[in-house]
Amino acid sequence: MYIYPINLMGMAKSKKRKQVYKQVKFKLSKKQFISLQNYCEARKTTPTKLIKKSIRYYTENFSEMVPPKFYVTANQLDMFKEPETEEDIDLNLF
């Protein structure tokens, strides 16, 4: 049984909820890592702080709903499809 500490008003304090973190991993080439280190050294910051600051907009603004303008449209998906007919392969420049 847990005994809650009592504050000055005589009411029990509520327990703080523990923050849950998720881990994200990605790889950088040697040249990219050296570049990141040099930039962080010049700006007197750490790579972790730099990356978190860079992605803050995306991690804080879309937890509830993503606005429709950020969704991929059908036209963008068609860019990467293989041509289906001979007509699609021919390119008319003039």
C-alpha positions in Angstrom: 0.0 0.0 0.0 1.4 3.4 -1.0 1.0 6.3 1.4 0.6 9.6 -0.5 2.5 12.6 0.9 0.2 15.3 2.2 0.7 18.9 1.1 0.0 22.0 3.3 -3.7 22.1 2.4 -4.2 18.5 3.7 -4.9 17.0 0.3 -3.0 14.1 -1.0 -0.6 14.9 -3.9 -1.3 13.0 -7.1 1.5 10.8 -8.5 3.3 12.1 -11.5 2.9 10.0 -14.6 6.2 8.6 -16.0 7.2 10.0 -19.4 7.5 7.3 -22.1 10.1 7.8 -24.8 10.5 5.9 -28.1 13.9 5.4 -29.8 14.6 6.2 -33.4 17.7 5.0 -35.2 19.2 5.8 -38.6 22.6 5.5 -40.2 24.8 8.1 -41.6 27.8 7.7 -43.9 31.2 8.6 -42.5 31.3 11.9 -44.5 27.8 12.8 -43.3 28.7 12.1 -39.7 31.9 14.2 -39.9 29.9 17.0 -41.5 27.3 16.8 -38.7 30.0 16.9 -36.0 31.7 19.9 -37.6 28.5 21.9 -37.9 27.6 21.1 -34.3 31.0 22.1 -33.1 30.7 25.4 -34.9 27.2 26.1 -33.5 28.3 24.8 -30.0 25.5 22.2 -29.8 25.2 18.4 -29.9 24.0 16.3 -32.8 21.0 15.1 -30.7 19.9 18.7 -30.0 20.4 19.7 -33.6 18.3 16.8 -35.0 15.5 17.3 -32.4 15.3 21.0 -33.3 15.2 20.2 -37.0 12.3 17.7 -36.6 10.4 19.6 -33.9 7.8 20.9 -36.3 6.8 17.4 -37.4 6.9 15.8 -33.9 4.8 18.4 -32.2 2.2 19.5 -34.7 0.8 16.2 -36.1 0.1 14.1 -33.0 -3.7 14.4 -33.5 -4.3 14.9 -37.2 -2.3 15.4 -40.4 -3.7 18.2 -42.6 -4.8 17.1 -46.1 -2.2 19.2 -47.8 0.6 16.9 -46.4 -1.0 13.7 -47.9 0.5 12.2 -51.1 -1.8 12.7 -54.1 -2.4 10.2 -56.8 -0.4 12.2 -59.4 2.7 11.9 -57.2 2.3 8.1 -56.9 2.1 7.8 -60.7 5.6 9.3 -61.2 7.3 6.0 -60.1 5.2 3.5 -62.0 6.6 1.5 -64.9 5.2 2.5 -68.4 2.4 0.1 -69.4 2.2 0.6 -73.1 4.6 1.5 -76.0 2.9 4.9 -76.2 4.0 5.7 -72.6 7.6 4.9 -73.5 7.9 7.3 -76.5 8.9 10.8 -75.6 7.8 13.6 -77.8 10.1 16.6 -77.3 8.9 18.6 -80.4 
